[in-house]
Amino acid sequence: MHAPERLHCTRIVATPTALDTAAWPGGAVVLRVAADEALVAAPVELDVVSDPHAIVEPETAFCGVWVEVEEALAFLERECDWELPTERPAFAQGAVAGLPVKLWFAADGDDRVLFVVPAPFVVDFVERWS
Amino acid sequence: MTIRRLRISCPHCGVRAVEEFVHGEIPTIPEGIVEPEARDLDRAFMHTNAEGVVVERWFHAFGCRRWLTLARDTRTNDIPDNRG
């Protein structure tokens, strides 16, 4: 695994309906971290969501690394005690190796998994991976 | 009586171990305590720790970072209406 690198994301807090209907930038990874919050791994314009009270802010508090799915699943089998999603693409989040980790399983045909880790935990994450 | 390992079903993230959550008791202050400072003291330090079904708040710190409310039987860790 390569060392996770700083992600330049956009955090959007808006109504669930506005997030459901938003037109995200093409090809951007959109992590729906909560019903009313999304983390988009790309710059996003303020008017991307229809909610006039939406909060759209740049977010650089996370680091991410793409990992081949076989390597990722081997690690997750060892370090994750909750059920992983089987559909693709899919988003999941929770404790992995004792750290709060977000996972993005790419669509079929792209056999990679994106691990998103809060920047302060990157050192621990790398240590626990090895 | 069997005490289960506590697993909580987060409505957004799914079933997770209790270690992913932070417990948030909903404080109940006896009506007999009327002085504001005494009420603050009771709220901060006098945890109810009731035996039986209690309504609690849990914060999913490792996941969606949202609060959820559930009822838990403190004798068995049973959570009605919870898939965990």
Backbone of each chain as ProteinMPNN parsed JSONL, in Angstrom:
{"seq_chain_A": "MHAPERLHCTRIVATPTALDTAAWPGGAVVLRVAADEALVAAPVELDVVSDPHAIVEPETAFCGVWVEVEEALAFLERECDWELPTERPAFAQGAVAGLPVKLWFAADGDDRVLFVVPAPFVVDFVERWS", "coords_chain_A": {"N_chain_A": [[0.831, -1.198, 0.0], [0.492, 2.207, -0.829], [1.465, 5.252, 0.816], [-1.157, 7.062, 2.373], [-2.499, 9.985, 0.856], [-3.05, 13.517, 1.161], [-6.395, 14.556, 0.829], [-8.256, 16.688, -1.25], [-11.133, 17.759, -0.645], [-14.701, 18.437, -0.737], [-16.969, 19.416, 1.649], [-20.354, 18.964, 2.175], [-23.22, 20.025, 3.682], [-26.55, 19.538, 3.788], [-30.09, 19.381, 3.074], [-31.447, 16.053, 3.063], [-32.918, 15.488, 0.709], [-31.969, 17.403, -1.099], [-29.328, 16.581, -1.349], [-29.734, 14.076, -2.442], [-30.599, 14.717, -4.987], [-28.617, 16.167, -6.149], [-26.339, 17.407, -8.645], [-23.519, 16.051, -9.152], [-19.977, 16.663, -9.731], [-18.675, 15.207, -12.697], [-17.398, 11.925, -12.485], [-16.441, 12.272, -9.931], [-15.759, 11.074, -6.654], [-18.263, 10.48, -4.402], [-18.982, 10.563, -1.138], [-21.395, 9.564, 0.948], [-21.69, 10.496, 3.903], [-23.518, 10.888, 5.904], [-27.089, 11.149, 6.323], [-27.656, 13.786, 5.826], [-25.317, 14.852, 4.885], [-22.49, 15.104, 2.769], [-19.374, 14.043, 1.434], [-17.302, 15.118, -0.937], [-14.935, 14.142, -3.233], [-13.69, 16.252, -4.716], [-13.48, 19.592, -6.077], [-16.345, 21.602, -5.525], [-19.074, 23.488, -6.745], [-20.919, 26.179, -5.229], [-23.628, 26.145, -5.82], [-24.366, 23.551, -6.323], [-26.121, 22.009, -4.947], [-29.636, 22.105, -4.259], [-30.531, 23.206, -1.961], [-31.06, 26.166, -0.263], [-29.919, 26.772, 2.144], [-27.678, 25.293, 2.405], [-24.471, 24.133, 3.487], [-21.405, 24.529, 2.125], [-18.218, 23.653, 1.973], [-14.642, 23.741, 1.592], [-12.683, 20.843, 2.339], [-10.03, 19.507, 3.988], [-9.238, 17.639, 5.789], [-8.848, 14.98, 5.595], [-7.114, 12.015, 4.539], [-6.347, 9.909, 1.776], [-6.19, 6.711, 0.116], [-5.895, 4.633, -2.704], [-6.46, 1.203, -3.057], [-5.728, -2.018, -4.284], [-8.344, -4.394, -4.755], [-8.087, -7.048, -3.782], [-5.963, -6.921, -1.973], [-7.037, -5.032, -0.251], [-9.333, -6.339, 0.767], [-8.162, -8.461, 2.106], [-6.875, -7.139, 4.155], [-9.098, -5.953, 5.407], [-10.522, -8.167, 6.212], [-9.05, -8.985, 8.313], [-9.02, -6.797, 10.034], [-11.5, -5.644, 10.397], [-14.629, -5.805, 11.874], [-17.241, -5.642, 11.112], [-20.003, -5.992, 8.804], [-19.205, -5.97, 5.427], [-20.194, -4.08, 2.515], [-21.749, -5.67, -0.316], [-22.573, -4.931, -2.805], [-21.651, -2.966, -5.715], [-20.983, 0.254, -7.069], [-20.04, 1.074, -3.66], [-20.43, 2.53, -0.444], [-19.0, 2.636, 2.783], [-18.554, 2.957, 6.315], [-16.764, 3.063, 9.388], [-15.282, 1.411, 12.255], [-12.069, 0.449, 11.538], [-9.319, -1.445, 12.045], [-9.325, -0.287, 14.516], [-9.615, 2.387, 14.003], [-11.348, 5.33, 12.79], [-12.597, 4.859, 9.737], [-13.34, 5.509, 6.345], [-14.752, 3.866, 3.57], [-14.604, 3.36, 0.108], [-15.912, 1.443, -2.295], [-15.119, 0.862, -5.492], [-16.866, 1.051, -8.671], [-18.035, -1.84, -10.498], [-15.559, -3.392, -12.496], [-13.612, -1.607, -11.922], [-11.384, -2.498, -9.926], [-10.778, -1.528, -7.184], [-10.311, -0.124, -3.916], [-11.085, 2.704, -2.054], [-9.536, 4.022, 0.686], [-10.323, 6.177, 3.228], [-9.051, 8.25, 5.599], [-9.013, 10.06, 8.651], [-6.738, 12.761, 8.806], [-5.043, 13.016, 11.166], [-4.795, 10.373, 11.968], [-3.334, 8.956, 10.153], [-0.693, 8.006, 10.385], [-0.975, 5.993, 12.318], [-2.712, 4.345, 10.928], [-1.157, 3.456, 8.75], [0.823, 2.087, 10.129], [-0.688, 0.015, 11.281], [-1.523, -1.287, 9.07], [0.651, -2.625, 8.098]], "CA_chain_A": [[0.0, 0.0, 0.0], [1.18, 3.5, -0.801], [1.052, 6.099, 1.939], [-2.309, 7.912, 2.04], [-2.19, 11.381, 0.548], [-4.075, 14.481, 1.548], [-7.488, 14.702, -0.129], [-8.862, 18.012, -1.332], [-12.549, 17.411, -0.788], [-15.696, 19.442, -0.373], [-17.982, 18.89, 2.575], [-21.648, 19.596, 1.936], [-24.304, 19.696, 4.614], [-27.788, 20.036, 3.191], [-31.208, 18.471, 3.314], [-31.263, 14.781, 2.351], [-33.482, 15.562, -0.641], [-31.055, 18.179, -1.94], [-28.15, 15.747, -1.64], [-30.159, 12.991, -3.341], [-30.839, 15.211, -6.343], [-27.512, 17.037, -6.574], [-25.594, 17.026, -9.857], [-22.119, 16.073, -8.724], [-19.022, 16.7, -10.848], [-18.504, 13.892, -13.327], [-16.27, 11.117, -12.07], [-16.02, 12.526, -8.552], [-16.206, 10.136, -5.627], [-19.159, 11.145, -3.453], [-19.173, 9.731, 0.048], [-22.57, 10.04, 1.701], [-21.294, 10.133, 5.258], [-24.728, 10.897, 6.724], [-28.248, 11.462, 5.486], [-27.656, 15.207, 5.473], [-23.942, 15.304, 4.681], [-21.714, 14.381, 1.757], [-17.972, 14.423, 1.276], [-17.039, 14.931, -2.356], [-13.491, 14.212, -3.46], [-13.467, 17.165, -5.837], [-14.057, 20.921, -5.813], [-17.777, 21.645, -5.843], [-19.636, 24.837, -6.743], [-21.87, 26.421, -4.146], [-25.008, 25.905, -6.231], [-24.534, 22.169, -6.775], [-27.31, 21.474, -4.279], [-30.747, 23.043, -4.369], [-30.882, 23.727, -0.638], [-30.47, 27.51, -0.101], [-29.213, 26.858, 3.422], [-26.609, 24.293, 2.422], [-23.106, 24.54, 3.837], [-20.476, 23.933, 1.165], [-16.908, 24.129, 2.417], [-13.5, 22.872, 1.298], [-12.343, 19.953, 3.462], [-8.718, 18.882, 3.766], [-8.9, 16.939, 7.024], [-8.773, 13.54, 5.353], [-6.156, 11.476, 3.584], [-6.918, 8.735, 1.115], [-5.319, 5.875, -0.708], [-6.568, 3.574, -3.463], [-5.801, -0.084, -2.845], [-6.317, -3.116, -5.063], [-9.401, -4.975, -3.94], [-7.63, -8.25, -3.067], [-5.166, -6.471, -0.829], [-7.936, -4.35, 0.674], [-10.196, -7.305, 1.445], [-7.326, -9.217, 3.04], [-6.689, -6.276, 5.328], [-10.376, -5.759, 6.083], [-10.892, -9.424, 6.865], [-8.273, -9.057, 9.558], [-9.108, -5.617, 10.892], [-12.836, -5.046, 10.385], [-15.536, -6.826, 12.401], [-18.617, -5.427, 10.659], [-20.283, -6.566, 7.489], [-18.882, -5.087, 4.303], [-21.22, -4.129, 1.461], [-21.439, -6.582, -1.417], [-22.861, -4.291, -4.089], [-20.643, -2.026, -6.203], [-20.108, 0.844, -6.058], [-20.63, 1.114, -2.333], [-19.733, 3.301, 0.581], [-19.18, 2.136, 4.153], [-17.675, 3.639, 7.262], [-16.794, 2.493, 10.723], [-13.979, 1.122, 12.844], [-11.174, -0.484, 10.847], [-8.064, -1.437, 12.8], [-9.492, 0.607, 15.654], [-9.61, 3.776, 13.555], [-12.538, 5.674, 11.999], [-12.19, 4.793, 8.327], [-14.395, 5.487, 5.326], [-14.364, 2.988, 2.461], [-15.368, 3.487, -1.139], [-15.676, 0.322, -3.201], [-15.382, 1.403, -6.827], [-17.831, 0.315, -9.487], [-17.53, -3.054, -11.173], [-14.608, -3.08, -13.556], [-12.509, -0.86, -11.306], [-11.209, -3.319, -8.726], [-10.01, -0.81, -6.186], [-11.036, 0.388, -2.755], [-10.51, 3.938, -1.519], [-9.541, 4.154, 2.147], [-10.256, 7.581, 3.649], [-8.692, 8.247, 7.018], [-8.711, 11.404, 9.162], [-5.294, 12.999, 8.694], [-4.253, 12.728, 12.375], [-4.661, 8.933, 12.199], [-2.671, 8.311, 9.018], [0.482, 7.264, 10.853], [-1.469, 4.765, 12.95], [-3.288, 3.503, 9.885], [-0.054, 2.821, 8.01], [1.458, 1.116, 11.04], [-1.555, -1.156, 11.479], [-1.64, -1.995, 7.798], [1.835, -3.475, 7.855]], "C_chain_A": [[0.868, 1.251, 0.0], [0.69, 4.29, 0.413], [-0.155, 6.933, 1.518], [-1.861, 9.358, 1.824], [-3.368, 12.27, 0.894], [-5.128, 14.613, 0.442], [-8.014, 16.143, -0.093], [-10.334, 17.813, -1.685], [-13.42, 18.646, -0.585], [-16.707, 18.762, 0.538], [-19.274, 19.67, 2.362], [-22.645, 19.096, 2.965], [-25.562, 20.343, 4.067], [-28.907, 19.059, 3.523], [-30.971, 17.168, 2.537], [-31.789, 14.828, 0.918], [-32.543, 16.314, -1.584], [-29.816, 17.363, -2.289], [-28.512, 14.62, -2.606], [-30.224, 13.46, -4.785], [-29.698, 16.07, -6.876], [-26.844, 16.491, -7.832], [-24.104, 17.149, -9.531], [-21.194, 16.154, -9.928], [-18.782, 15.295, -11.399], [-17.25, 13.186, -12.839], [-15.832, 11.317, -10.631], [-16.556, 11.441, -7.621], [-17.025, 10.914, -4.609], [-19.429, 10.188, -2.304], [-20.33, 10.324, 0.841], [-22.369, 9.643, 3.162], [-22.471, 10.151, 6.232], [-25.879, 11.287, 5.815], [-28.196, 12.901, 4.999], [-26.252, 15.736, 5.212], [-23.25, 14.438, 3.635], [-20.299, 14.93, 1.728], [-17.608, 14.079, -0.165], [-15.546, 15.121, -2.596], [-13.2, 15.025, -4.712], [-13.967, 18.545, -5.412], [-15.499, 20.954, -6.293], [-18.25, 23.088, -5.779], [-20.714, 24.952, -5.663], [-23.295, 26.011, -4.528], [-25.248, 24.468, -6.699], [-25.753, 21.512, -6.118], [-28.396, 22.548, -4.249], [-31.145, 23.659, -3.031], [-30.243, 25.105, -0.438], [-29.689, 27.672, 1.202], [-28.057, 25.864, 3.517], [-25.281, 24.925, 2.831], [-22.18, 23.791, 2.891], [-19.09, 24.495, 1.474], [-15.803, 23.186, 1.955], [-13.11, 22.071, 2.538], [-11.02, 19.253, 3.158], [-8.282, 18.071, 4.982], [-8.716, 15.444, 6.817], [-7.64, 13.226, 4.387], [-6.768, 10.219, 2.982], [-5.885, 7.981, 0.311], [-6.169, 4.819, -1.406], [-5.762, 2.294, -3.308], [-6.499, -1.125, -3.722], [-7.25, -3.925, -4.17], [-8.943, -6.224, -3.183], [-6.854, -7.875, -1.812], [-6.061, -5.81, 0.223], [-8.783, -5.347, 1.459], [-9.408, -8.157, 2.429], [-7.109, -8.42, 4.321], [-7.987, -6.153, 6.113], [-10.836, -7.032, 6.79], [-10.224, -9.544, 8.23], [-8.672, -7.956, 10.545], [-10.505, -5.0, 10.997], [-13.835, -6.103, 10.837], [-16.985, -6.578, 12.012], [-18.746, -5.86, 9.204], [-20.018, -5.558, 6.376], [-19.978, -5.169, 3.247], [-20.781, -5.053, 0.33], [-21.71, -5.945, -2.781], [-21.715, -3.339, -4.456], [-21.302, -1.029, -7.148], [-20.816, 0.906, -4.711], [-19.755, 1.944, -1.409], [-20.011, 2.663, 1.932], [-18.22, 2.905, 5.04], [-17.838, 3.017, 8.632], [-15.383, 2.219, 11.187], [-13.245, 0.081, 11.998], [-9.825, -0.354, 11.528], [-8.136, -0.43, 13.953], [-9.519, 2.081, 15.288], [-10.892, 4.068, 12.772], [-12.168, 5.808, 10.525], [-13.434, 4.795, 7.441], [-13.877, 4.695, 4.129], [-15.24, 3.268, 1.257], [-14.961, 2.342, -2.045], [-16.096, 0.779, -4.596], [-16.346, 0.507, -7.592], [-17.179, -0.913, -10.112], [-16.644, -2.67, -12.346], [-13.431, -2.272, -13.063], [-12.249, -1.517, -9.948], [-10.298, -2.627, -7.706], [-10.931, -0.365, -5.049], [-10.305, 1.643, -2.281], [-10.658, 3.93, 0.0], [-9.385, 5.639, 2.473], [-10.105, 7.608, 5.164], [-8.505, 9.697, 7.474], [-7.192, 11.609, 9.247], [-4.514, 12.69, 9.986], [-4.005, 11.237, 12.602], [-3.873, 8.218, 11.102], [-1.472, 7.475, 9.477], [0.054, 5.941, 11.487], [-2.013, 3.799, 11.901], [-2.188, 2.754, 9.125], [0.633, 1.77, 8.874], [0.63, -0.159, 11.156], [-1.762, -1.936, 10.188], [-0.498, -3.004, 7.662], [1.93, -4.598, 8.88]], "O_chain_A": [[1.851, 1.341, 0.735], [-0.379, 4.012, 0.958], [-0.172, 7.462, 0.407], [-0.976, 9.871, 2.509], [-4.52, 11.836, 0.915], [-4.791, 14.765, -0.732], [-8.189, 16.726, 0.977], [-10.713, 17.714, -2.852], [-12.932, 19.74, -0.301], [-17.224, 17.686, 0.237], [-19.271, 20.901, 2.371], [-22.879, 17.895, 3.097], [-25.623, 21.562, 3.905], [-28.686, 18.037, 4.173], [-30.358, 17.187, 1.469], [-31.171, 14.267, 0.013], [-32.347, 15.908, -2.729], [-29.312, 17.448, -3.409], [-27.719, 14.25, -3.472], [-29.938, 12.693, -5.704], [-29.815, 16.644, -7.959], [-26.79, 15.281, -8.053], [-23.52, 18.228, -9.629], [-21.576, 15.759, -11.03], [-18.699, 14.324, -10.646], [-16.172, 13.778, -12.787], [-14.946, 10.609, -10.152], [-17.675, 10.958, -7.793], [-16.547, 11.886, -4.024], [-20.034, 9.132, -2.487], [-20.247, 11.446, 1.341], [-22.824, 8.585, 3.597], [-22.423, 9.496, 7.273], [-25.67, 11.704, 4.676], [-28.638, 13.204, 3.891], [-26.018, 16.941, 5.306], [-23.399, 13.216, 3.614], [-20.062, 16.114, 1.964], [-17.604, 12.914, -0.562], [-14.969, 16.136, -2.209], [-12.549, 14.551, -5.644], [-14.781, 18.658, -4.495], [-15.829, 20.399, -7.341], [-17.875, 23.829, -4.87], [-21.325, 23.965, -5.251], [-24.075, 25.585, -3.676], [-26.227, 24.198, -7.395], [-26.339, 20.579, -6.666], [-28.105, 23.744, -4.218], [-32.005, 24.538, -2.982], [-29.017, 25.215, -0.442], [-28.893, 28.6, 1.343], [-27.524, 25.63, 4.602], [-25.015, 26.094, 2.553], [-22.174, 22.56, 2.863], [-18.83, 25.678, 1.257], [-15.996, 21.971, 1.925], [-13.201, 22.573, 3.659], [-10.912, 18.501, 2.19], [-7.089, 17.841, 5.182], [-8.453, 14.717, 7.775], [-7.262, 14.04, 3.545], [-7.599, 9.555, 3.602], [-4.863, 8.522, -0.112], [-7.04, 4.196, -0.798], [-4.536, 2.301, -3.413], [-7.72, -1.102, -3.875], [-6.983, -4.116, -2.984], [-9.37, -6.439, -2.049], [-7.065, -8.437, -0.737], [-5.872, -5.998, 1.424], [-8.934, -5.217, 2.674], [-9.932, -8.535, 3.477], [-7.156, -8.963, 5.425], [-7.984, -6.237, 7.341], [-11.465, -6.97, 7.846], [-10.771, -10.129, 9.165], [-8.66, -8.172, 11.757], [-10.673, -3.95, 11.616], [-13.891, -7.185, 10.254], [-17.878, -7.245, 12.535], [-17.764, -6.061, 8.49], [-20.541, -4.444, 6.387], [-20.621, -6.208, 3.098], [-19.59, -5.196, 0.056], [-21.147, -6.367, -3.791], [-20.914, -2.961, -3.601], [-22.122, -1.438, -7.97], [-22.041, 0.801, -4.636], [-18.538, 2.044, -1.569], [-21.123, 2.205, 2.195], [-17.207, 3.433, 4.58], [-18.903, 2.513, 8.987], [-14.413, 2.711, 10.611], [-13.744, -1.022, 11.776], [-9.253, 0.736, 11.578], [-7.137, 0.193, 14.313], [-9.452, 2.938, 16.169], [-11.463, 3.166, 12.159], [-11.504, 6.764, 10.126], [-14.442, 4.163, 7.755], [-12.721, 4.832, 3.728], [-16.459, 3.397, 1.371], [-13.822, 2.269, -2.505], [-17.27, 1.047, -4.849], [-16.602, -0.635, -7.21], [-15.958, -1.008, -10.236], [-16.945, -1.739, -13.093], [-12.376, -2.245, -13.697], [-12.839, -1.123, -8.942], [-9.197, -3.093, -7.415], [-12.147, -0.251, -5.206], [-9.083, 1.651, -2.128], [-11.767, 3.841, 0.527], [-8.426, 6.278, 2.041], [-10.925, 7.06, 5.902], [-7.896, 10.488, 6.754], [-6.462, 10.729, 9.705], [-3.413, 12.146, 9.904], [-3.099, 10.873, 13.352], [-3.76, 6.992, 11.127], [-1.272, 6.358, 8.999], [0.65, 4.897, 11.222], [-1.799, 2.59, 11.983], [-2.297, 1.55, 8.893], [0.98, 0.691, 8.394], [1.166, -1.267, 11.134], [-2.132, -3.11, 10.216], [-0.693, -4.111, 7.16], [2.859, -5.404, 8.828]]}, "seq_chain_B": "MTIRRLRISCPHCGVRAVEEFVHGEIPTIPEGIVEPEARDLDRAFMHTNAEGVVVERWFHAFGCRRWLTLARDTRTNDIPDNRG", "coords_chain_B": {"N_chain_B": [[-30.241, -15.079, 33.132], [-28.977, -13.522, 30.31], [-26.304, -11.477, 29.385], [-25.865, -9.619, 26.619], [-23.308, -8.994, 24.139], [-22.94, -5.669, 23.415], [-24.307, -4.352, 20.584], [-25.01, -1.887, 18.225], [-27.483, -0.603, 16.11], [-26.95, 1.598, 13.699], [-28.877, 3.962, 12.009], [-27.941, 4.955, 9.62], [-25.388, 3.84, 9.043], [-25.386, 1.139, 9.662], [-25.175, -2.013, 11.494], [-23.126, -1.896, 14.295], [-20.294, -2.334, 16.51], [-20.328, -1.509, 19.997], [-18.137, -0.041, 20.678], [-17.729, 1.832, 18.744], [-19.262, 3.948, 19.367], [-20.263, 6.811, 21.341], [-21.508, 7.179, 24.538], [-24.461, 8.843, 25.546], [-26.103, 9.957, 28.128], [-29.483, 10.711, 28.845], [-30.239, 13.218, 30.864], [-32.081, 13.086, 33.888], [-33.514, 15.053, 36.177], [-34.39, 15.173, 39.533], [-37.537, 16.54, 40.521], [-37.629, 17.681, 42.976], [-35.28, 18.99, 43.402], [-34.449, 22.217, 43.21], [-32.805, 24.424, 43.234], [-30.741, 26.22, 40.996], [-27.919, 25.724, 40.83], [-27.681, 23.356, 42.216], [-29.192, 21.741, 40.588], [-27.597, 21.751, 38.291], [-25.378, 20.416, 39.324], [-26.474, 17.923, 39.915], [-27.204, 17.116, 37.332], [-24.729, 16.851, 36.133], [-23.258, 14.982, 37.652], [-24.783, 13.037, 39.011], [-25.565, 10.262, 37.934], [-28.197, 8.317, 36.637], [-28.334, 5.52, 36.214], [-30.161, 3.37, 35.916], [-31.931, 0.289, 36.513], [-33.163, -1.812, 34.115], [-35.31, -0.982, 31.329], [-34.07, 1.722, 29.599], [-34.043, 4.946, 28.077], [-31.722, 6.102, 25.817], [-29.086, 8.171, 24.457], [-26.876, 7.852, 21.741], [-23.774, 8.485, 20.227], [-22.501, 8.233, 17.062], [-19.432, 7.991, 16.726], [-17.401, 6.897, 15.151], [-18.474, 6.719, 12.68], [-21.092, 8.04, 11.033], [-21.215, 10.261, 12.601], [-23.454, 11.185, 14.004], [-26.166, 11.647, 16.319], [-28.154, 9.135, 17.85], [-31.212, 7.81, 19.107], [-32.182, 5.409, 21.434], [-33.837, 2.648, 23.076], [-32.722, 0.747, 25.762], [-32.323, -2.281, 27.506], [-30.875, -2.391, 30.49], [-30.216, -4.621, 31.944], [-29.853, -6.767, 30.272], [-28.787, -5.871, 27.927], [-30.456, -5.853, 25.776], [-31.935, -4.424, 22.931], [-34.817, -3.242, 21.977], [-36.387, -3.081, 18.782], [-34.028, -2.835, 17.42], [-31.579, -3.864, 15.238], [-29.157, -4.737, 16.015]], "CA_chain_B": [[-30.267, -13.864, 32.323], [-27.75, -13.397, 29.52], [-25.951, -10.125, 28.954], [-25.307, -9.683, 25.269], [-22.359, -7.978, 23.706], [-23.773, -4.588, 22.912], [-24.14, -3.908, 19.205], [-26.02, -0.859, 17.984], [-27.799, -0.411, 14.7], [-27.01, 3.005, 13.282], [-29.788, 3.995, 10.855], [-27.236, 5.294, 8.378], [-24.17, 3.045, 8.783], [-25.611, -0.283, 9.876], [-24.921, -2.555, 12.824], [-21.734, -1.698, 14.672], [-19.963, -2.605, 17.908], [-20.541, -0.357, 20.876], [-16.904, 0.744, 20.764], [-17.75, 2.917, 17.764], [-20.212, 4.969, 19.815], [-20.096, 7.493, 22.626], [-22.778, 7.146, 25.256], [-24.971, 10.121, 26.021], [-27.283, 9.767, 28.977], [-30.444, 11.806, 28.893], [-30.321, 13.445, 32.317], [-33.366, 13.353, 34.519], [-33.23, 15.704, 37.461], [-35.586, 15.125, 40.394], [-38.223, 17.83, 40.634], [-37.386, 18.241, 44.301], [-34.083, 19.839, 43.367], [-34.913, 23.432, 42.556], [-31.724, 25.413, 43.1], [-30.059, 26.025, 39.703], [-26.602, 25.1, 40.974], [-27.902, 21.965, 42.615], [-29.665, 21.021, 39.39], [-26.409, 21.54, 37.453], [-24.566, 19.384, 39.972], [-27.163, 16.645, 39.725], [-27.14, 16.767, 35.915], [-23.361, 16.496, 35.753], [-22.593, 13.912, 38.399], [-25.66, 12.019, 39.589], [-26.102, 9.444, 36.858], [-29.338, 7.531, 37.121], [-27.9, 4.116, 36.213], [-31.364, 2.614, 36.266], [-32.007, -1.102, 36.108], [-34.332, -2.01, 33.267], [-35.283, -0.319, 30.023], [-33.817, 3.161, 29.664], [-33.87, 5.617, 26.783], [-30.378, 6.672, 25.81], [-28.567, 8.742, 23.219], [-25.544, 7.344, 21.388], [-23.162, 9.264, 19.152], [-21.69, 7.32, 16.243], [-18.197, 8.748, 16.532], [-16.553, 6.287, 14.124], [-19.204, 6.607, 11.431], [-21.761, 9.214, 10.473], [-21.103, 11.358, 13.564], [-24.789, 11.673, 14.332], [-26.758, 11.064, 17.512], [-29.37, 8.354, 17.696], [-31.9, 7.543, 20.368], [-32.69, 4.034, 21.509], [-34.191, 2.129, 24.395], [-31.894, -0.424, 26.051], [-32.524, -2.928, 28.803], [-29.535, -2.415, 31.083], [-29.948, -5.935, 32.551], [-29.508, -7.765, 29.254], [-28.333, -5.168, 26.723], [-31.436, -5.978, 24.698], [-32.401, -3.159, 22.372], [-35.988, -3.47, 21.136], [-36.394, -2.344, 17.512], [-32.653, -2.61, 16.972], [-31.112, -5.092, 14.609], [-27.854, -5.117, 16.554]], "C_chain_B": [[-28.928, -13.701, 31.608], [-27.512, -11.946, 29.134], [-25.258, -10.232, 27.614], [-24.195, -8.666, 25.095], [-23.156, -6.892, 23.0], [-23.373, -4.205, 21.488], [-25.319, -3.003, 18.877], [-26.224, -0.706, 16.487], [-27.924, 1.081, 14.412], [-27.898, 3.072, 12.037], [-29.08, 4.326, 9.551], [-26.129, 4.296, 8.046], [-24.389, 1.545, 8.922], [-25.238, -0.706, 11.288], [-23.421, -2.454, 13.137], [-21.55, -2.044, 16.152], [-20.08, -1.325, 18.728], [-19.303, 0.533, 20.962], [-16.87, 1.898, 19.764], [-18.568, 4.116, 18.247], [-19.757, 5.613, 21.129], [-21.462, 7.565, 23.275], [-23.189, 8.537, 25.707], [-26.227, 9.905, 26.821], [-28.201, 10.977, 28.868], [-30.706, 12.095, 30.363], [-31.752, 13.685, 32.772], [-33.074, 13.873, 35.918], [-34.49, 15.677, 38.317], [-36.208, 16.512, 40.561], [-37.968, 18.507, 41.972], [-36.153, 19.121, 44.363], [-34.433, 21.08, 42.565], [-33.806, 24.468, 42.38], [-30.972, 25.168, 41.787], [-28.703, 25.335, 39.835], [-26.726, 23.63, 41.369], [-28.388, 21.133, 41.435], [-28.486, 20.749, 38.435], [-25.551, 20.403, 38.007], [-25.172, 17.998, 39.748], [-27.057, 16.175, 38.275], [-25.756, 16.239, 35.55], [-22.879, 15.201, 36.407], [-23.503, 12.785, 38.882], [-26.318, 11.197, 38.482], [-27.161, 8.487, 37.405], [-28.976, 6.055, 37.239], [-29.046, 3.187, 36.595], [-31.256, 1.166, 35.803], [-33.295, -1.296, 35.317], [-34.181, -1.247, 31.968], [-35.104, 1.186, 30.215], [-33.664, 3.704, 28.243], [-32.553, 6.368, 26.817], [-30.097, 7.333, 24.473], [-27.173, 8.168, 22.996], [-25.053, 8.13, 20.185], [-22.241, 8.348, 18.352], [-20.394, 8.026, 15.833], [-17.338, 8.197, 15.401], [-17.241, 6.251, 12.754], [-19.768, 7.936, 10.971], [-21.68, 10.433, 11.379], [-22.467, 12.038, 13.779], [-25.259, 10.971, 15.601], [-27.952, 10.213, 17.124], [-29.929, 8.055, 19.083], [-32.4, 6.115, 20.351], [-33.034, 3.688, 22.948], [-33.419, 0.842, 24.62], [-32.253, -0.967, 27.418], [-31.15, -3.108, 29.424], [-29.206, -3.761, 31.732], [-29.419, -6.924, 31.528], [-28.822, -7.182, 28.024], [-29.257, -5.393, 25.527], [-31.86, -4.587, 24.244], [-33.594, -3.457, 21.486], [-35.92, -2.581, 19.899], [-34.99, -2.027, 17.024], [-32.131, -3.92, 16.421], [-29.759, -5.539, 15.15], [-27.969, -6.196, 17.579]], "O_chain_B": [[-27.872, -13.738, 32.239], [-28.405, -11.272, 28.621], [-24.202, -10.852, 27.488], [-24.132, -7.644, 25.778], [-23.947, -7.171, 22.099], [-22.242, -3.79, 21.234], [-26.467, -3.306, 19.202], [-25.272, -0.683, 15.706], [-28.881, 1.733, 14.829], [-27.686, 2.305, 11.098], [-29.586, 3.999, 8.478], [-25.953, 3.942, 6.881], [-23.636, 0.76, 8.344], [-25.015, 0.129, 12.164], [-22.574, -2.871, 12.347], [-22.501, -2.048, 16.933], [-19.946, -0.216, 18.21], [-19.405, 1.718, 21.28], [-16.08, 2.831, 19.914], [-18.565, 5.172, 17.614], [-18.988, 5.041, 21.901], [-22.446, 7.958, 22.649], [-22.365, 9.313, 26.191], [-27.301, 9.693, 26.258], [-27.745, 12.118, 28.805], [-31.338, 11.286, 31.043], [-32.523, 14.392, 32.123], [-32.455, 13.189, 36.733], [-35.55, 16.115, 37.869], [-35.509, 17.512, 40.72], [-38.071, 19.727, 42.1], [-36.005, 19.918, 45.29], [-34.685, 20.994, 41.363], [-33.87, 25.297, 41.472], [-30.604, 24.03, 41.494], [-28.375, 24.456, 39.038], [-25.965, 22.78, 40.907], [-28.036, 19.961, 41.303], [-28.385, 19.67, 37.85], [-25.065, 19.55, 37.265], [-24.47, 17.036, 39.435], [-26.846, 14.991, 38.014], [-25.625, 15.303, 34.761], [-22.169, 14.414, 35.78], [-23.024, 11.68, 39.137], [-27.48, 11.413, 38.14], [-27.02, 7.93, 38.494], [-29.278, 5.416, 38.247], [-28.915, 2.336, 37.475], [-30.574, 0.863, 34.824], [-34.383, -0.979, 35.797], [-33.073, -0.908, 31.554], [-35.889, 1.835, 30.906], [-33.213, 3.003, 27.336], [-32.296, 7.164, 27.721], [-30.786, 7.084, 23.483], [-26.392, 8.017, 23.936], [-25.806, 8.405, 19.251], [-21.312, 7.758, 18.903], [-20.287, 8.58, 14.739], [-16.616, 8.957, 14.754], [-16.646, 5.798, 11.776], [-19.032, 8.839, 10.573], [-22.044, 11.532, 10.962], [-22.601, 13.261, 13.741], [-24.822, 9.865, 15.921], [-28.675, 10.534, 16.181], [-29.21, 8.051, 20.082], [-32.978, 5.664, 19.363], [-32.591, 4.336, 23.896], [-33.446, -0.056, 23.779], [-32.46, -0.212, 28.368], [-30.346, -3.9, 28.932], [-28.043, -4.024, 32.041], [-28.634, -7.812, 31.86], [-28.33, -7.925, 27.175], [-28.865, -5.145, 24.387], [-32.11, -3.697, 25.056], [-33.414, -3.886, 20.346], [-35.444, -1.448, 19.972], [-34.788, -1.058, 16.293], [-32.232, -4.962, 17.069], [-29.267, -6.606, 14.783], [-26.959, -6.631, 18.132]]}, "name": "protein", "num_of_chains": 2, "seq": "MHAPERLHCTRIVATPTALDTAAWPGGAVVLRVAADEALVAAPVELDVVSDPHAIVEPETAFCGVWVEVEEALAFLERECDWELPTERPAFAQGAVAGLPVKLWFAADGDDRVLFVVPAPFVVDFVERWSMTIRRLRISCPHCGVRAVEEFVHGEIPTIPEGIVEPEARDLDRAFMHTNAEGVVVERWFHAFGCRRWLTLARDTRTNDIPDNRG"}
